[in-house]
Amino acid sequence: MDQSILAHASQWVSNTYFDEADRAEIKNLIDSLPKSEVELNERFYRDLEFGTGGLRAPMGMGSNRMNKYNVRRATQGLVNMMLKYEKSGSAVVSYDSRNNSFAFAKEVASVFAANGIKAYLFKQLTPTPVLSFAVRQYKALGGVMITASHNPPIYNGFKAFWNDGGQVVPPVDKEIINAYNNLTNWNEIKTTSFDEALSSGKIEWVKDEIVENYYKVVETKVIQDQKMCLENGSKLSIVYTNLHGTGEVYCQAVAQRLGFKNFYSIPEQAEPNGNFPTVKSPNPEDAEALHMAVQRMISTNADIAYGTDPDGDRLGVVINNKGTPYYINGNQIAAIMIYYVMKYKTEHKTMPSNPLVIKSIVTSPIQNAIVEHFGGTVQDTLTGFKWMAGLIRQHELNNSKYNFVFASEESFGYMPHAEGRDKDGVSSLALMSEAALYYKLQGKNLVEALDEIYEQFGFFYESLVSLTYEGIAGTQKISRIMEFFRKYPESLFAGEEIIEKEDYQTLQKTNVKTQVITQIEMTKSNVLSFTFKSGNKLFLRPSGTEPKIKFYTMVRVTEGDLKSKKENALARVEIIEKEIKQLCEKI
């Protein structure tokens, strides 16, 4: 056993700052050595890192675990930076359905209150996008969302938001990280009794009008044709699953208010439950998670099935394609919404001047084809909506010519309005329903609508290979894989000629033939990309929130009929994916 890790654990046992029962949990692990060595290592080999978005880890006692002490520490670090920029103000706190989420949210509110920052806390669990919206409504210094998104049940997390409603970005994120790391004395963290702070007004429940204002934004700024929805909405039959998260109340509400009254929610998955008992993973990106909703859709011949993740910021969509479920990916979902919105705005002359669509670098370039067709501009950011929110903020501060229309990333995240500054599964469900209704009234489903887009702009196909490597050994493996590809010596990959390499860690783009290097105008990030002579692309990056490395393949086929385009694209992706997996096994 590493003696420094053992010493670190022993310090927790002897520190009376920690509750007696929590110290006993660690003492039991020490007393169980050597049997408990792996567990003790995982809990104490480092302090839980405050990443660029906050914290996320398995729950439990220890320096590398999500617990109330690390939640307090993270909040104090955030507070220290808030008070550096503003002398006073408020903050908003929300939480999802995970185990301990409400308890952690109360800890956050108590630290804000103890530091003289008024805390507005949601009465009920609430989706992340509504928290972002509330920060802007209250003109708060920032906010905190207690969530681990779609991670396994043992996880929880802490997302930090700044005063624009977006997650923190440079330079503030690094300053918060430093403030968190500098809090080495637990007694420097201020906290107070939650009940006392609530009764004295230092903590206050979020007003109902905030939620009402959110619904009005969906009705007036997300929906394009409210009259069509209200008059015909019941003609679209919808199945929805909450996946035991925060979306139930909000998705039901927007559907009813917009006239989508033919809305069935899977009862077994409607109730919030941090153990997510009916699914292996509460992630709408996984087809398996949507199984119950899809079964219901097919058995009742409903038009469409949706699922939102635990914090309600992601949306999965499955279409009933003449009795067969058709699972569409995040790129396709975004393409349908963008095409519908821009087509509607163009036809009804409601398009703003210089319309702007924002996407991540690993999101499909089909958006460029669609948006440019309608006279708009697409701008790319790194993966993560904090970068998209940051770009919107830059445009606002610079009074730029661009007018925001839509933002998205391939991992089932979409932002159809800028009143909140994070991906929004609730308002996306509303907009997708409007698009589905629009096409249904023409006798088409969304698969047919998507094919029309492909016929017009070419067939774009994207795939994701996500490889999981847990623990310390996994972290090292992911580093080796990134290093291997960073130094990839061959001119061919899976039969594709590489013409350009982009390293977002050094911000250098290299022309493989001439070796000419140009600079990439973006924030540094551990991301690589290969551009092939065919125009196809491969991106790879370690996940910022999970023990995974992700490979994104992007293929476009413009020749032949649609059937042959699809077949050729799928065949090419299969060859690339096979090469990725074989190489990673050896590294």
N, C-alpha and C positions, 0 to 999 in steps of 0.2 A: 504493500500500500504506500502510495506517495505520501511522505510525511508532511509536506506542506498542505496537502488536501485534508489530511487528518487533523492538522493543527487548526485549519480554517473551520472545520466542522466542530471541533472542540470549543472554539471561541463562541460559536452560536449557542452551544450547550450552557456555557458559563455566563452569557450576557443576559442580565435580567430585564433588558429592554423587551425581549421576546417573551410571550406568554409561556407559562409553565408547561402547558400541554404541548406547545410547539417545540419547546426545548427537549421535552421527553421523546418526541418523535425522532429527533436526531440522535439522542442518547441511545435509543433502542437500536438504531442502525450501527452506531459505533460498537455497541455491546455484541452485535451479531456478526462482527468481522470474524473470519474472512468471507463468510457467505454473502455479506452485503457490500462487498468492495466495489462492484460495478455500479450499484445504485448510489453509493456515497460519492464515487468519482463523478458521476453525471450531475449530481446535485451541487458539488462544491469545486469542480475543476476550474471554474471561473465565476465571476459575478454575472448575473443576468444582464445581457447587453441591452442598452437603450439604443435600438437601431434608428434609422432615419425616420421611421414611422411610429416608433414606440417600443413596447414590449410584446413578446408572444412566446409562451413556453408551457410545458406541462405544469399543472398545479401541484403544490406541495411545499414542505419546508426546505429551505436551503438557499444559498446565494444565487443559484442558477435555476430558480423555480418561480413561478407566478404565485405570490402570496401577498397578504395585506401589507407586509413590510416593504417589499419591493414596489408595490403600488403607491404607498406613501412616498417613498424615495423618488419615484418617477414624477409624482405630482409636485413635490417640492422643487425638483429640478426645473419643471415647466414654470412653476410660480416664480422662481428666481429670475427667469428670463422675461416673463411677463412684466414684472415690476422693474426690470431694467429699462424697458421701453415705455411703460406707462406707470404713473404713481398709484393709480387705483382703477377699479373697474369690476367687471363680473366675468363669470365663466359658466359654461353649460355642460352638464354631465348626463350621459345616458348609458344604457347597458342592454345587452341582449339576453337570450334565454339560457346561457350557459350556467353551469353550477358555479356558485359564488359571485355571479356578476353583480347582483344588487348589493351584496355586502361590499364588494370592491368599489362600486360606484359611491356608496356612502362614505367609504374611506377617502376617496378622492374629494368629495364635497367637503368633508371635515377638514382636510388639509387646506383647501382653498379658503374656507371660512376662518381658520386659525391664522391665516396670513393676511386677512383683511380684504380678500376678494370674495364678493358675493357669489354664491353658487346657486344656479338654477338647475334643479334635478327633475328629470321626467318622473311622473307618478307611476308610469307603467313602462315595461321594456319597449324600446323604440328603435326603428331602423337607423343605421348610420346616416343615410342621407337626410333624415329629418333632424338629427343632431346638427349636421352641417348647416342646414337651413336655419335652425334656431340660433346658432352662433351669430349669423348675419342679422337675424331679426332683433336680437337683443343688443346688437352692436357690442358684443362681448370681446374680451381680450383673447378668448380662445375657448377650447372645449376639450372634453375627453370622452371617448367611447370605449366602454369595457366590452371587448369582443375578441374572439380569435377566429372570426369569419367562419370558414368551413373546415377548420382543423378537427382532428378527432376529439372525443368528449373530454379527455384528460387535459386539454389545453384551455387556457384563457389568455387574454391580452389587453393591451392598453394602447389606444390610438390617440395621438396628440394632434389637436387642430389649432390653427392660428386665427387671427381676427378676421380674415376674409372667408372663413368657413372651410378652407382647404387644409389638408394635412401639412405639417411644417416642412419647409424646404430650405435650402441654403440661403443665407448663412445661419438662419435661426436654428435649424435642426442640429447643426454641429455645436452651437452654443448651448443648447439644451442637453445634448449628450455630455458635453464637458461639465455642465452644472450637475448633472446626475452622477457622473464619475467622481466629482469632487466631494460628494456627500458621503464621506467615509465614517463619519460619526453619526450614529443613528439618532442621537439626542439633538442634533441640529434640525431635525425634521419637526415642523410644528403640526400639531393636530389638536382636535377638541372633541367634546362629546357631540355626536350627531344630533341627538334629541334636543340638547340645549341650544345648539346653533340653529336648529329648525324653529324652536319656540321663540328665539330672539330675533329671527328674521335674517340671520346671516346665511342661512340656507332657505331657499324658497322653491316650492314646486313649480314647474313650468306651467304657464297659463294655457288654458284650452284654446285660446285664440291663436296661439302659435301653430297648433296642428290644423286649425281651420284655415289659416292663411296658407299653409302648405297645400291643402286640398285645392284652394282657389288657384294657386300657381299651376297645378296639374290641369285644371279645367280651362284656364285661360292662356297659358303660355306653352304648355306641352301639346295639348290636343289642338289639331288644326281646324277640324270641322265639328264643333260641339253639337250643332243642330242635327247633323247626320247621325251622330252617336245617340243622342236623346230620342230621336224618332225611330231609329232602326236597331239600336243596340241589342235588344232582346232577340234579334234574329241570329246573333252569333252565340253559339253555345261554348262555354269556357269551363275547363276543369283546372283547379288550382291546388297545389300543395305548399303548405307553409314550411314543411320539413322541420317542424317543432321549433320554429324560430320566432322572429319579431314581425313577420309580414302580414299575419292573418287579419288583424283589425284594419290595417291601412289598405291592403289590397282589396278587401271586401268593400271598404268605404269608397275608394275611387271607382270601383266597378259599378256600385249602386248609383253613385252620384252622376255617373256619365251615361246611365241607361243600359249598362251591360248586366241586366238582371238575370239572365240565363247563366248563372255563375255557381258552379258546384265546388265546394272545398272538401278535400279528403278529410273526413272527421278524425281518423286515427292519427293524422299528422298535423292537425290544426292546433292542438294544445302545445304551448311551449314546454320543452323538456330538454334539459342539458345533457341527458344521456342519449338522446336521439335514438330511441329504442327500435324504430322500424327501419332504420337504414344503416349500412356500413359506414357511409360518409355522407353528411348533410350538404352535399355539394351539387348544385344543379348542373354543373359541367359533366357529372357522371350520369350516364343513362340509367344506371341501376337505381340511383336515388329517386328518379322520376317514375319508377315502375308502377306504383299504385295509381298515380294520376293517369298514366298512359293506358293502363288496363281499363280504367273508368271511361276514358275518352273513347276507346275503341268499342267497349260494350254498349255505350249509350249513343255512339255515333256523333260525339261532340266534335266541334271544329278544331279546337286547339287546347293544349295542356301547358301549364306553366308551373315552374317551381322557383322559389326564392331561397337563398341561403340563410343561415341563422341571424345575420345582422341586416338582412333585407337589401343588400346593395347589389347583389347579382341576380340575374334572371335567366332561367333556362326555358327553352321553347320547343315543343314537339307539335308537329302538324299532322292532322288526320288527312292522309293523302289517299282518298278513295278506299278507306278501310285498313290502310297500312300506316303505322306510325313512322313519321319521317323526322328524325332528329337533326335539327340544324345547329351549326356551331355559332360561336360568338361573332365571328366575322360575317356570317350570313345574316344573323339577326340584325346587326348594325347596318348592313347594306340595305336590307329591306326598309328599315326605319328612315335612313338617310334619303334613300331614293323617294320614298313616299312624301316625306316632309318637303324636300326640295322641289319635287314635281308639283305638289299642292301649292307651295308658295309662289312658284313661277306662274302657274296657271291662274292663280287668284291675285297676282300682283301684290303679294305680301312679303316678298323676299326683301330683306334689308340690303343695303348697298354693301359691297365687299363681304359677302357671307363667308364665315370661317368655320371649318370643321377641323377638329383636333383629334389625332390618334397617336397611339404608341408606335414605336419603330417596328414592333413585331406584329402589328395589325395589318390586315390585308390591304394591298394597294388598289383593290377594286374601288375603295373609297375615292382615291385620286381620280379615277376614270369617271365616276358618277358626279362628284362635286365639280370637277372642272367642266364637265358637260353643261352643268347648270350655271356656270360663270363664277363658281366659288373657288376658294383656296383651301388646301389641306396643309396643316403644319404638324410635324412629328415631334414627339417628346420621348423621353425614356419611359419604360414601363411603370405604370402607377399613376393614379389620378391626381396625386399631389403635384406631379409635374404639369399636368394639364391645367389644374387650378392655378398653379404658379404662372403658367403662360397667359391665362386669361387675366390674371392680376397685372402682369407686365403690360399687356395691351391697354388695360384700363388706366394704369399710372402714366403711360406714355400717350394717352389719348390717340391711339392708333386708328387707322381707317377701318379696321376689321370689326365686323359684328358677329358675335358668336351664334352658332346655330346648333352644334352637336359635338359631343366628344365620346370616344369609346376606346376600348381595348379588347383584344381577342378573347380574354378570359372572362367572357360573359358580363362585362361591365359597360354601362352606357349612361351618358349624362345628357338628357334631352332639354335641359334648361340650366341657366347659370345662377338661379336664385339660391341653390345649394351648390357646394363645390366638391362633390364626391359622386361616385357612381351611384345610380339610383334604380333599384329593382322595382320599386312601386310605380314611379311615373313611367318607367319603361314598359311595364305591363299594360298601363293605360294606352300608351302610344302604339304598342304592338297590336293591341285589340282594335284600335281605330284603323290601322292599316289592314288587318285581317277582315274587318267589316267592309271596308272600302272595296277590297277585291271580291269578297263574297257577293256583294251587291251586283258585281259584274259577272258572277257565275264562276269565279276562280278561287282556288285556295292559294296559300302562300308559297307552296312548292312551285306552282305554275307562275306565280308572280316572280319568284326568284329566277326561274328559267328564262323569263322575259328579259330580266336584267342581264343574265349571261349572254343571251342572244345579241343584246345590244352592245355589251362592253367586252365580250370575251369570257372564257371560263377561267375563273380564279379558284385555286384550291390550296388550302392551308392545312397543315397537320402539326400536331404537337406530340413529341415524345418526352415524357416526364419520368425521369429515373430517380428513385428514392434511395438515399444512403443515410442511415440513421447514426446518431451518436458521434463520438470523437473520430472513430475510424471513417465514418461517412463524410465528415467535414474534410478530412484529408484526401479522400478519394475524389471528391468534387473538385478540390484544388488541383489535383493531378490531371484530371480531365481537362480543366480550363487551360492549364499550362501546356498540355499536349496539343490542343487545338491552336493555342496562341503561337506555337512554334511549328505548326503543321507544315512539313517540308514539301509535300507533293503538289504538283500543278493540277492534278485531277482529284475529284472527290466523287465516289460512286458513279464514275463515268462522265461527270460534269467538269468542264474546264473552268478553273477559278480565274477570274480576271481582276478581282478586287477583294481586298481584305480590309475590314474596318474593326479597329480595336478602340472601344469606347473607354477603356481604362487609360490609354495614352492619348486618346482623342486624335488618332492618326488613321488616315485612309491611304492604303498602299495599292498602287497600280502594279499588279503582279508582273506584267511584261516589262514595264519601263523602270519599276522600282521607285517611281516618283511618289513622294509622300505629301499629302495635303492635310490640313487641319479640319477636324469635325467641330462645328459650333454647338456644343452641348455640354452639360455637366458630366464629369467623369463617372463611369459606372463599369462594373465588371461584366461587360457584354462584348461578344465577338460576332462578326457576320462575314459570310462569304457571299460574294455575288458571282454568279456563273455566266458564261458566255451566252447561254440560252435566255438570260434575263431572270431565271429562277434565283431564289435566295435561301440561305440557311443562317439562322441566328441561334446562338446559344448563350445561356446565362444561368447562374445559380439563383434559385428562388430566394427572395429576401425574407420570406415568412415561414418557409417549410424546408425540411432537409432534402431538397430535390435540386437536380439540375435539369433545365428545360431546353429542348431543341425545337425550333420552329422552322418548318419547311414551307416555302411559298412558291407555288407553281402557277404559271399562266399559259393557257393554250388558246390560240386565236384562229387556228386553221382547222378546217373540217366541219362537219355538222356537230350539233351539241352532244350527241351520244358519243361520237369518237373523241371529241375534246375531253369529255369526262373520263373515258377509258384511258386515254393517253396520260392525263394528269395523275390519275390514281396509280397507274403503273410506275410512273417516274417517282412519285412519293414513296412507294413501297421499296424501291431500290435504295433510295437515300436513307430511309429509316433503318433498313437492314444493315447498312454500312455503319450507321451511328451506333447501333446496339452491339455489333461485333467489335468495334473499336473500344467501346467503353468497358466491355467485359475484360479486355486484355490489359487495360491501364491500371 
